[in-house]
Amino acid sequence: MNYSNTIYNSINELPDSLWNELDCNENIYFSKDYLYAFEAFNAEMIDFHYILTRKDDLPVSLAAIQILNYDFDKLVSAPNSSRFIEKIGRHVFCFLKRDYLKMIICGNTFLSGEHGIFIAKDQDKREIIEEILTSIQKLIKSDPFLKKSTDVILIKDFIKESLPISDRIKKYNFSPIKVDPTMVLELDDSWISFDDYLNAFKSKFRVKAKKAYKTSRQLTEKNFSSDDILENIDRLSELYTNVIRKSSFNIGTLDLSTYEYLKNNYPENFILKAYYLDDIIVGFMSGMINENRLDAHFIGLDYELNKEHAIYSRILYDYSKIGIEKGLKYVNFGRTSGEIKSTLGAKPQELTFYLRHKKSVANFFFKPFLRKIKPTHYEQRYPFKKEKAHALV
């Protein structure tokens, strides 16, 4: 069987027939409008490319490639940056003569999970992954600037059950790294209402949830339309920036105009809810309903008012509430704050990404540091009366 690969520099260059031929329309994350939203509003920070793999002239795979610069100062000056992350950053940058890192990422910079590669049904995934890796190398070599300036190649994120396939990447000198898991709540079929969910909690966790709603009772909420997002884009961006600044590690900052486009094109699936206090927006949550799950996206907070009005806790419980009301099977809360999210019943879903330095010598010295990277430790809570103490895989 003959494979061929084509690299496209914009989503609009891809043939319109591709989406039906790949049969990827049901997965929003690989729909044309979704991919276009990120490309259209974040092109100043990220270069977008797409690798289409064909087998015997039929499309069998689509990979999303994002290329961006990451400033070293951001890595070591983040408020919650660990000393070990700083050491890794310095180790990487000792091979450079500049103050930024150029990264080639296969995946979506702004999402956790397997949203970088779509492979059609009944295809040899190992072979296709190798085709994509070969194409990434071709992309680098075809551009004199990329050939000279690329530092790190990152393939993200693979769940545990995909590792027997994705581990093929290691033969290309990539190091597998377990990163912080994404926290996923499995919704019970018997939870028809939010009260059913709360009643499944042990007493102390039910009290905690009710306290969060009582403390946040002065907040009013509004589900935003695309016009609402556009009208309040500056305030939303301000609140989002508050959260980003507290992040220990963040690759890129999203232009929230992306959300206006997503809401306009996916009015029923994309959710942005704003929380008001005295007619001022003090927080927001966003998420996408994809197939049978709600995936939390970015949030925004006024931290000065957060403790008094339990804004963050209210947002987290509202994700669960929306998932139940929409009759979904899962709520993916994303990474970070694992212990807090576990009090809502979320369990960790392990994620692995693969990373290598482009230069073989640098990669050789880089590997020992990568092996030491471990997911952030937290204490898993089990809030339900009937609980299975295991990770979600």
C-alpha positions as a Markdown table, in Angstrom:
| # | Residue | x | y | z |
|---|---|---|---|---|
| 1 | Met | 0.0 | 0.0 | 0.0 |
| 2 | Asn | 1.3 | 3.4 | -1.0 |
| 3 | Tyr | 1.2 | 6.4 | 1.4 |
| 4 | Ser | 1.6 | 10.0 | 0.3 |
| 5 | Asn | 1.6 | 13.1 | 2.5 |
| 6 | Thr | 0.7 | 16.7 | 1.6 |
| 7 | Ile | 1.5 | 19.7 | 3.9 |
| 8 | Tyr | -1.0 | 22.5 | 3.8 |
| 9 | Asn | -0.3 | 26.0 | 5.3 |
| 10 | Ser | -3.9 | 26.9 | 5.9 |
| 11 | Ile | -7.1 | 25.1 | 6.7 |
| 12 | Asn | -8.7 | 26.8 | 3.7 |
| 13 | Glu | -6.2 | 25.0 | 1.4 |
| 14 | Leu | -7.6 | 21.6 | 2.2 |
| 15 | Pro | -10.1 | 20.2 | -0.3 |
| 16 | Asp | -13.8 | 20.6 | 0.8 |
| 17 | Ser | -14.4 | 16.9 | 0.0 |
| 18 | Leu | -11.9 | 15.9 | 2.7 |
| 19 | Trp | -14.2 | 16.1 | 5.7 |
| 20 | Asn | -16.7 | 13.6 | 4.3 |
| 21 | Glu | -14.0 | 11.3 | 2.9 |
| 22 | Leu | -12.3 | 11.1 | 6.3 |
| 23 | Asp | -15.7 | 10.8 | 8.0 |
| 24 | Cys | -14.6 | 13.2 | 10.8 |
| 25 | Asn | -17.5 | 15.5 | 10.9 |
| 26 | Glu | -19.0 | 14.0 | 14.1 |
| 27 | Asn | -15.8 | 15.0 | 16.0 |
| 28 | Ile | -16.1 | 18.8 | 16.3 |
| 29 | Tyr | -12.4 | 19.1 | 17.1 |
| 30 | Phe | -11.5 | 17.9 | 13.5 |
| 31 | Ser | -14.3 | 19.9 | 11.8 |
| 32 | Lys | -13.2 | 22.7 | 9.4 |
| 33 | Asp | -14.9 | 25.5 | 11.2 |
| 34 | Tyr | -13.3 | 24.5 | 14.6 |
| 35 | Leu | -9.8 | 24.3 | 13.2 |
| 36 | Tyr | -10.3 | 27.6 | 11.3 |
| 37 | Ala | -11.4 | 29.4 | 14.5 |
| 38 | Phe | -8.0 | 28.9 | 16.1 |
| 39 | Glu | -6.1 | 29.6 | 12.9 |
| 40 | Ala | -8.0 | 32.8 | 12.1 |
| 41 | Phe | -7.7 | 34.5 | 15.4 |
| 42 | Asn | -4.3 | 33.3 | 16.7 |
| 43 | Ala | -2.1 | 33.5 | 13.6 |
| 44 | Glu | 0.0 | 36.4 | 15.0 |
| 45 | Met | 1.4 | 34.0 | 17.7 |
| 46 | Ile | 1.2 | 30.6 | 16.0 |
| 47 | Asp | 1.9 | 29.3 | 12.5 |
| 48 | Phe | -0.6 | 26.6 | 11.5 |
| 49 | His | 0.0 | 23.7 | 9.2 |
| 50 | Tyr | -1.9 | 20.5 | 8.4 |
| 51 | Ile | -0.6 | 17.1 | 7.2 |
| 52 | Leu | -3.0 | 15.1 | 5.1 |
| 53 | Thr | -2.0 | 11.5 | 4.6 |
| 54 | Arg | -3.4 | 9.4 | 1.8 |
| 55 | Lys | -3.3 | 5.7 | 1.2 |
| 56 | Asp | -3.7 | 4.6 | -2.4 |
| 57 | Asp | -4.9 | 8.2 | -3.1 |
| 58 | Leu | -7.7 | 8.1 | -0.4 |
| 59 | Pro | -7.4 | 10.4 | 2.6 |
| 60 | Val | -6.8 | 8.4 | 5.8 |
| 61 | Ser | -5.4 | 10.9 | 8.3 |
| 62 | Leu | -5.3 | 14.6 | 9.2 |
| 63 | Ala | -2.7 | 16.0 | 11.6 |
| 64 | Ala | -2.8 | 19.5 | 13.0 |
| 65 | Ile | 0.6 | 21.2 | 13.4 |
| 66 | Gln | 1.2 | 24.4 | 15.4 |
| 67 | Ile | 4.5 | 26.3 | 15.5 |
| 68 | Leu | 5.2 | 29.0 | 18.0 |
| 69 | Asn | 7.9 | 30.7 | 20.1 |
| 70 | Tyr | 8.0 | 30.3 | 23.8 |
| 71 | Asp | 9.8 | 33.0 | 25.8 |
| 72 | Phe | 12.2 | 31.7 | 28.4 |
| 73 | Asp | 11.3 | 34.5 | 30.8 |
| 74 | Lys | 7.7 | 33.2 | 30.9 |
| 75 | Leu | 8.9 | 29.8 | 31.8 |
| 76 | Val | 11.0 | 30.8 | 34.9 |
| 77 | Ser | 8.9 | 33.8 | 36.0 |
| 78 | Ala | 5.5 | 32.2 | 36.3 |
| 79 | Pro | 4.2 | 32.7 | 39.9 |
| 80 | Asn | 3.8 | 28.9 | 40.5 |
| 81 | Ser | 6.9 | 27.8 | 38.5 |
| 82 | Ser | 8.6 | 24.9 | 40.2 |
| 83 | Arg | 12.4 | 24.9 | 40.7 |
| 84 | Phe | 12.6 | 21.7 | 38.6 |
| 85 | Ile | 10.8 | 23.3 | 35.7 |
| 86 | Glu | 13.2 | 26.2 | 35.9 |
| 87 | Lys | 16.2 | 23.8 | 35.7 |
| 88 | Ile | 14.7 | 22.1 | 32.7 |
| 89 | Gly | 14.2 | 25.5 | 31.0 |
| 90 | Arg | 17.7 | 26.5 | 31.7 |
| 91 | His | 19.0 | 23.2 | 30.4 |
| 92 | Val | 17.1 | 23.6 | 27.2 |
| 93 | Phe | 18.2 | 27.2 | 26.7 |
| 94 | Cys | 21.9 | 26.6 | 27.3 |
| 95 | Phe | 21.9 | 25.2 | 23.8 |
| 96 | Leu | 20.4 | 28.4 | 22.4 |
| 97 | Lys | 21.8 | 31.8 | 21.5 |
| 98 | Arg | 18.5 | 33.5 | 22.0 |
| 99 | Asp | 15.8 | 34.0 | 24.7 |
| 100 | Tyr | 13.0 | 32.0 | 23.2 |
| 101 | Leu | 12.3 | 28.4 | 22.3 |
| 102 | Lys | 10.8 | 27.5 | 18.9 |
| 103 | Met | 8.4 | 24.6 | 19.3 |
| 104 | Ile | 6.7 | 22.5 | 16.7 |
| 105 | Ile | 3.6 | 20.9 | 18.2 |
| 106 | Cys | 1.4 | 18.1 | 16.8 |
| 107 | Gly | -1.8 | 18.8 | 18.6 |
| 108 | Asn | -3.8 | 21.7 | 19.8 |
| 109 | Thr | -1.9 | 24.1 | 22.0 |
| 110 | Phe | -5.1 | 25.1 | 23.8 |
| 111 | Leu | -6.7 | 21.7 | 24.5 |
| 112 | Ser | -5.7 | 18.7 | 26.5 |
| 113 | Gly | -6.3 | 15.3 | 24.9 |
| 114 | Glu | -6.0 | 13.5 | 21.6 |
| 115 | His | -6.9 | 16.4 | 19.4 |
| 116 | Gly | -3.8 | 16.5 | 17.1 |
| 117 | Ile | -4.3 | 13.5 | 14.9 |
| 118 | Phe | -7.4 | 12.1 | 13.3 |
| 119 | Ile | -7.1 | 8.6 | 11.7 |
| 120 | Ala | -9.9 | 7.1 | 9.7 |
| 121 | Lys | -11.5 | 3.8 | 10.8 |
| 122 | Asp | -9.8 | 0.5 | 10.0 |
| 123 | Gln | -6.4 | 2.0 | 9.3 |
| 124 | Asp | -3.0 | 1.0 | 10.6 |
| 125 | Lys | -2.4 | 3.7 | 13.2 |
| 126 | Arg | 1.3 | 2.8 | 13.7 |
| 127 | Glu | 2.1 | 3.2 | 10.1 |
| 128 | Ile | 0.2 | 6.5 | 9.8 |
| 129 | Ile | 1.9 | 8.0 | 12.9 |
| 130 | Glu | 5.3 | 7.2 | 11.3 |
| 131 | Glu | 4.1 | 8.9 | 8.1 |
| 132 | Ile | 3.2 | 12.0 | 10.1 |
| 133 | Leu | 6.6 | 12.1 | 11.9 |
| 134 | Thr | 8.3 | 11.8 | 8.5 |
| 135 | Ser | 6.2 | 14.7 | 7.2 |
| 136 | Ile | 7.1 | 16.9 | 10.2 |
| 137 | Gln | 10.7 | 16.4 | 9.4 |
| 138 | Lys | 10.0 | 17.3 | 5.8 |
| 139 | Leu | 8.2 | 20.5 | 6.9 |
| 140 | Ile | 11.3 | 21.5 | 8.9 |
| 141 | Lys | 13.7 | 20.7 | 6.1 |
| 142 | Ser | 11.6 | 22.5 | 3.4 |
| 143 | Asp | 11.8 | 25.8 | 5.3 |
| 144 | Pro | 15.3 | 27.3 | 5.7 |
| 145 | Phe | 14.2 | 29.3 | 8.7 |
| 146 | Leu | 12.5 | 26.3 | 10.5 |
| 147 | Lys | 15.5 | 24.1 | 9.7 |
| 148 | Lys | 17.8 | 26.6 | 11.4 |
| 149 | Ser | 15.6 | 27.7 | 14.3 |
| 150 | Thr | 13.5 | 24.8 | 15.4 |
| 151 | Asp | 14.4 | 23.6 | 18.9 |
| 152 | Val | 11.8 | 21.2 | 20.2 |
| 153 | Ile | 9.2 | 18.9 | 18.6 |
| 154 | Leu | 6.2 | 17.9 | 20.8 |
| 155 | Ile | 3.6 | 15.3 | 20.0 |
| 156 | Lys | 0.6 | 15.6 | 22.4 |
| 157 | Asp | -1.5 | 14.1 | 24.2 |
| 158 | Phe | -2.2 | 10.3 | 24.3 |
| 159 | Ile | -4.4 | 8.5 | 26.7 |
| 160 | Lys | -3.2 | 5.3 | 28.4 |
| 161 | Glu | -5.0 | 2.9 | 26.0 |
| 162 | Ser | -3.3 | 4.5 | 23.0 |
| 163 | Leu | 0.3 | 4.0 | 24.3 |
| 164 | Pro | 0.8 | 0.6 | 22.5 |
| 165 | Ile | 0.3 | 2.6 | 19.3 |
| 166 | Ser | 1.9 | 5.9 | 20.1 |
| 167 | Asp | 5.0 | 4.4 | 21.6 |
| 168 | Arg | 6.1 | 3.8 | 18.0 |
| 169 | Ile | 7.1 | 7.5 | 18.3 |
| 170 | Lys | 10.0 | 6.5 | 20.6 |
| 171 | Lys | 12.0 | 5.0 | 17.8 |
| 172 | Tyr | 12.4 | 8.5 | 16.4 |
| 173 | Asn | 14.3 | 9.4 | 19.6 |
| 174 | Phe | 11.4 | 11.1 | 21.4 |
| 175 | Ser | 11.1 | 10.8 | 25.1 |
| 176 | Pro | 7.7 | 9.9 | 26.5 |
| 177 | Ile | 6.6 | 12.1 | 29.4 |
| 178 | Lys | 3.6 | 11.6 | 31.7 |
| 179 | Val | 2.1 | 15.0 | 32.2 |
| 180 | Asp | -0.6 | 16.1 | 34.6 |
| 181 | Pro | -3.7 | 14.1 | 34.0 |
| 182 | Thr | -7.0 | 15.5 | 32.8 |
| 183 | Met | -9.7 | 15.2 | 35.4 |
| 184 | Val | -12.9 | 13.4 | 34.1 |
| 185 | Leu | -16.2 | 12.9 | 35.8 |
| 186 | Glu | -18.3 | 10.0 | 34.6 |
| 187 | Leu | -22.0 | 10.9 | 34.9 |
| 188 | Asp | -24.3 | 8.2 | 36.2 |
| 189 | Asp | -27.3 | 7.4 | 34.0 |
| 190 | Ser | -29.5 | 7.7 | 37.1 |
| 191 | Trp | -28.6 | 11.4 | 37.6 |
| 192 | Ile | -31.6 | 13.1 | 35.9 |
| 193 | Ser | -31.1 | 16.3 | 37.9 |
| 194 | Phe | -28.3 | 18.1 | 39.7 |
| 195 | Asp | -29.9 | 17.2 | 43.0 |
| 196 | Asp | -29.6 | 13.5 | 42.0 |
| 197 | Tyr | -25.8 | 14.1 | 41.6 |
| 198 | Leu | -25.6 | 15.9 | 45.0 |
| 199 | Asn | -27.5 | 13.2 | 46.7 |
| 200 | Ala | -25.0 | 10.6 | 45.5 |
| 201 | Phe | -22.3 | 12.4 | 47.6 |
| 202 | Lys | -21.2 | 11.5 | 51.0 |
| 203 | Ser | -22.5 | 14.0 | 53.6 |
| 204 | Lys | -19.4 | 16.2 | 53.9 |
| 205 | Phe | -19.0 | 16.6 | 50.1 |
| 206 | Arg | -22.7 | 17.4 | 49.7 |
| 207 | Val | -22.4 | 20.1 | 52.4 |
| 208 | Lys | -19.3 | 21.5 | 50.6 |
| 209 | Ala | -21.2 | 21.7 | 47.3 |
| 210 | Lys | -24.2 | 23.4 | 48.9 |
| 211 | Lys | -21.9 | 25.8 | 50.7 |
| 212 | Ala | -20.4 | 26.8 | 47.4 |
| 213 | Tyr | -23.8 | 27.7 | 46.0 |
| 214 | Lys | -24.8 | 29.5 | 49.1 |
| 215 | Thr | -21.6 | 31.6 | 49.2 |
| 216 | Ser | -22.1 | 32.4 | 45.5 |
| 217 | Arg | -25.8 | 33.3 | 45.8 |
| 218 | Gln | -25.2 | 36.9 | 45.0 |
| 219 | Leu | -23.8 | 36.0 | 41.6 |
| 220 | Thr | -26.1 | 36.1 | 38.6 |
| 221 | Glu | -25.3 | 34.1 | 35.5 |
| 222 | Lys | -25.9 | 34.6 | 31.8 |
| 223 | Asn | -25.3 | 32.2 | 28.9 |
| 224 | Phe | -23.5 | 34.4 | 26.3 |
| 225 | Ser | -24.4 | 34.6 | 22.6 |
| 226 | Ser | -21.8 | 35.4 | 20.0 |
| 227 | Asp | -22.9 | 39.0 | 20.2 |
| 228 | Asp | -22.5 | 39.0 | 24.0 |
| 229 | Ile | -18.9 | 37.6 | 23.7 |
| 230 | Leu | -18.0 | 40.3 | 21.2 |
| 231 | Glu | -19.5 | 43.1 | 23.3 |
| 232 | Asn | -17.7 | 42.0 | 26.4 |
| 233 | Ile | -14.4 | 40.7 | 24.8 |
| 234 | Asp | -12.2 | 43.1 | 26.8 |
| 235 | Arg | -13.5 | 42.2 | 30.2 |
| 236 | Leu | -13.5 | 38.5 | 29.4 |
| 237 | Ser | -9.9 | 38.8 | 28.2 |
| 238 | Glu | -8.9 | 40.6 | 31.4 |
| 239 | Leu | -10.4 | 37.8 | 33.6 |
| 240 | Tyr | -8.8 | 35.1 | 31.4 |
| 241 | Thr | -5.4 | 36.9 | 31.7 |
| 242 | Asn | -5.8 | 36.8 | 35.5 |
| 243 | Val | -5.9 | 33.0 | 35.4 |
| 244 | Ile | -3.1 | 32.7 | 32.8 |
| 245 | Arg | -0.8 | 34.7 | 35.0 |
| 246 | Lys | -1.3 | 32.3 | 37.9 |
| 247 | Ser | -0.6 | 29.3 | 35.7 |
| 248 | Ser | 2.7 | 27.5 | 36.4 |
| 249 | Phe | 3.2 | 26.6 | 32.8 |
| 250 | Asn | 1.3 | 27.9 | 29.8 |
| 251 | Ile | 2.4 | 27.5 | 26.2 |
| 252 | Gly | 0.2 | 30.1 | 24.6 |
| 253 | Thr | -2.5 | 32.7 | 25.3 |
| 254 | Leu | -5.7 | 32.4 | 23.3 |
| 255 | Asp | -7.3 | 35.4 | 21.6 |
| 256 | Leu | -10.8 | 35.2 | 22.9 |
| 257 | Ser | -12.2 | 36.4 | 19.6 |
| 258 | Thr | -11.9 | 32.6 | 18.8 |
| 259 | Tyr | -14.8 | 32.1 | 21.2 |
| 260 | Glu | -17.1 | 34.5 | 19.3 |
| 261 | Tyr | -16.5 | 32.6 | 16.1 |
| 262 | Leu | -17.0 | 29.2 | 17.9 |
| 263 | Lys | -20.3 | 30.4 | 19.4 |
| 264 | Asn | -21.5 | 31.7 | 16.1 |
| 265 | Asn | -20.7 | 28.4 | 14.3 |
| 266 | Tyr | -21.6 | 26.0 | 17.1 |
| 267 | Pro | -24.4 | 27.7 | 19.0 |
| 268 | Glu | -25.6 | 24.6 | 20.7 |
| 269 | Asn | -22.3 | 23.0 | 21.4 |
| 270 | Phe | -20.1 | 25.8 | 22.5 |
| 271 | Ile | -20.9 | 27.2 | 25.9 |
| 272 | Leu | -19.7 | 30.5 | 27.5 |
| 273 | Lys | -21.4 | 31.4 | 30.8 |
| 274 | Ala | -20.6 | 34.7 | 32.5 |
| 275 | Tyr | -21.1 | 35.4 | 36.2 |
| 276 | Tyr | -22.1 | 38.9 | 37.3 |
| 277 | Leu | -21.8 | 40.7 | 40.6 |
| 278 | Asp | -23.6 | 44.1 | 40.7 |
| 279 | Asp | -23.8 | 44.1 | 36.9 |
| 280 | Ile | -20.0 | 43.6 | 36.6 |
| 281 | Ile | -18.6 | 40.4 | 35.1 |
| 282 | Val | -16.5 | 38.7 | 37.8 |
| 283 | Gly | -16.0 | 35.3 | 36.2 |
| 284 | Phe | -16.7 | 33.1 | 33.2 |
| 285 | Met | -16.5 | 29.5 | 32.1 |
| 286 | Ser | -16.3 | 28.0 | 28.6 |
| 287 | Gly | -16.7 | 24.6 | 27.2 |
| 288 | Met | -17.5 | 22.5 | 24.1 |
| 289 | Ile | -19.9 | 19.6 | 23.9 |
| 290 | Asn | -18.3 | 17.0 | 21.6 |
| 291 | Glu | -20.2 | 13.8 | 21.1 |
| 292 | Asn | -21.1 | 12.5 | 24.6 |
| 293 | Arg | -18.9 | 14.8 | 26.7 |
| 294 | Leu | -18.5 | 18.3 | 27.9 |
| 295 | Asp | -14.9 | 19.5 | 27.7 |
| 296 | Ala | -14.1 | 22.4 | 29.9 |
| 297 | His | -12.1 | 25.1 | 28.2 |
| 298 | Phe | -10.6 | 28.3 | 29.7 |
| 299 | Ile | -12.1 | 30.2 | 32.6 |
| 300 | Gly | -11.7 | 33.7 | 33.9 |
| 301 | Leu | -11.8 | 35.0 | 37.4 |
| 302 | Asp | -11.6 | 38.1 | 39.6 |
| 303 | Tyr | -9.4 | 36.7 | 42.3 |
| 304 | Glu | -10.0 | 39.6 | 44.7 |
| 305 | Leu | -13.7 | 38.5 | 44.8 |
| 306 | Asn | -13.2 | 34.8 | 44.4 |
| 307 | Lys | -13.0 | 33.7 | 48.1 |
| 308 | Glu | -15.9 | 35.9 | 49.2 |
| 309 | His | -18.2 | 34.7 | 46.5 |
| 310 | Ala | -16.8 | 31.2 | 45.7 |
| 311 | Ile | -16.6 | 32.0 | 42.0 |
| 312 | Tyr | -14.2 | 29.2 | 41.1 |
| 313 | Ser | -16.2 | 26.6 | 43.0 |
| 314 | Arg | -19.4 | 27.7 | 41.4 |
| 315 | Ile | -17.9 | 27.4 | 38.0 |
| 316 | Leu | -16.7 | 23.8 | 38.6 |
| 317 | Tyr | -20.1 | 22.6 | 40.0 |
| 318 | Asp | -21.8 | 24.3 | 37.1 |
| 319 | Tyr | -19.8 | 22.2 | 34.6 |
| 320 | Ser | -21.2 | 19.1 | 36.3 |
| 321 | Lys | -24.7 | 20.6 | 36.3 |
| 322 | Ile | -24.6 | 21.4 | 32.6 |
| 323 | Gly | -23.3 | 17.9 | 31.8 |
| 324 | Ile | -26.2 | 16.3 | 33.6 |
| 325 | Glu | -28.8 | 18.7 | 32.2 |
| 326 | Lys | -27.5 | 18.0 | 28.6 |
| 327 | Gly | -27.7 | 14.2 | 29.2 |
| 328 | Leu | -24.0 | 13.7 | 28.6 |
| 329 | Lys | -21.8 | 10.8 | 29.7 |
| 330 | Tyr | -18.6 | 12.7 | 30.8 |
| 331 | Val | -17.4 | 16.0 | 31.9 |
| 332 | Asn | -13.7 | 16.7 | 31.3 |
| 333 | Phe | -12.5 | 19.4 | 33.7 |
| 334 | Gly | -9.1 | 19.6 | 32.2 |
| 335 | Arg | -5.7 | 19.7 | 33.9 |
| 336 | Thr | -4.7 | 21.5 | 37.1 |
| 337 | Ser | -6.3 | 21.5 | 40.6 |
| 338 | Gly | -6.6 | 17.8 | 40.6 |
| 339 | Glu | -7.6 | 17.5 | 44.3 |
| 340 | Ile | -10.3 | 20.1 | 44.1 |
| 341 | Lys | -11.8 | 18.5 | 40.9 |
| 342 | Ser | -11.7 | 15.1 | 42.5 |
| 343 | Thr | -14.1 | 16.4 | 45.2 |
| 344 | Leu | -16.6 | 16.7 | 42.4 |
| 345 | Gly | -16.1 | 13.0 | 41.6 |
| 346 | Ala | -13.6 | 13.5 | 38.8 |
| 347 | Lys | -10.9 | 10.9 | 38.3 |
| 348 | Pro | -7.5 | 11.3 | 36.6 |
| 349 | Gln | -7.1 | 10.2 | 33.0 |
| 350 | Glu | -3.4 | 9.7 | 32.3 |
| 351 | Leu | -1.9 | 11.6 | 29.4 |
| 352 | Thr | 1.5 | 11.2 | 27.8 |
| 353 | Phe | 3.3 | 13.4 | 25.3 |
| 354 | Tyr | 6.4 | 12.8 | 23.4 |
| 355 | Leu | 9.2 | 15.4 | 23.1 |
| 356 | Arg | 12.6 | 15.6 | 21.6 |
| 357 | His | 15.2 | 18.3 | 20.8 |
| 358 | Lys | 15.7 | 18.6 | 17.1 |
| 359 | Lys | 19.5 | 18.4 | 17.4 |
| 360 | Ser | 20.7 | 14.9 | 18.2 |
| 361 | Val | 23.5 | 16.1 | 20.5 |
| 362 | Ala | 21.2 | 18.4 | 22.5 |
| 363 | Asn | 18.6 | 15.7 | 22.6 |
| 364 | Phe | 21.1 | 13.2 | 24.1 |
| 365 | Phe | 21.8 | 15.6 | 27.1 |
| 366 | Phe | 18.1 | 16.6 | 27.3 |
| 367 | Lys | 16.7 | 13.1 | 27.8 |
| 368 | Pro | 17.9 | 12.5 | 31.4 |
| 369 | Phe | 16.1 | 15.7 | 32.5 |
| 370 | Leu | 12.9 | 14.6 | 30.7 |
| 371 | Arg | 12.9 | 11.3 | 32.5 |
| 372 | Lys | 12.6 | 13.0 | 35.8 |
| 373 | Ile | 9.5 | 14.9 | 35.0 |
| 374 | Lys | 6.5 | 13.6 | 36.9 |
| 375 | Pro | 2.9 | 14.6 | 37.1 |
| 376 | Thr | 2.0 | 17.0 | 39.9 |
| 377 | His | 1.2 | 15.0 | 43.1 |
| 378 | Tyr | -2.2 | 15.6 | 44.7 |
| 379 | Glu | -4.5 | 13.7 | 47.0 |
| 380 | Gln | -7.4 | 12.0 | 45.2 |
| 381 | Arg | -10.8 | 12.4 | 46.9 |
| 382 | Tyr | -13.7 | 10.0 | 46.6 |
| 383 | Pro | -16.9 | 11.9 | 47.3 |
| 384 | Phe | -19.5 | 9.4 | 46.3 |
| 385 | Lys | -21.2 | 6.9 | 48.6 |
| 386 | Lys | -20.4 | 4.1 | 46.2 |
| 387 | Glu | -16.9 | 4.8 | 44.9 |
| 388 | Lys | -14.4 | 2.9 | 42.8 |
| 389 | Ala | -10.9 | 4.0 | 43.7 |
| 390 | His | -9.2 | 3.8 | 40.3 |
| 391 | Ala | -8.1 | 6.1 | 37.5 |
| 392 | Leu | -10.3 | 6.6 | 34.5 |
| 393 | Val | -8.6 | 5.1 | 31.4 |
